[in-house]
Amino acid sequence: MSKLLCPVCDKDVSTSPFKAWKFRGYDVKRYECQNCKSKFNVYQNPKKTFTIPSHK
């Protein structure tokens, strides 16, 4: 994954995930934005990458 942006405030997230697991073929990583303190998940597999919550 290239640049990671917070889906809430749209700023760069440079921290490491604080939790990771597998879910239905996706590698899921949980991050906390150092700017707005919101938490979000990044779902990633070879074909698709998305966040929950999604970008604005």
Protein Blocks (a to p, Z undefined) as FASTA:
>chain_A
ZZdddfklopacfbdcfbdcdeehiacdddddfklopacdddddfkbccdddddZZ
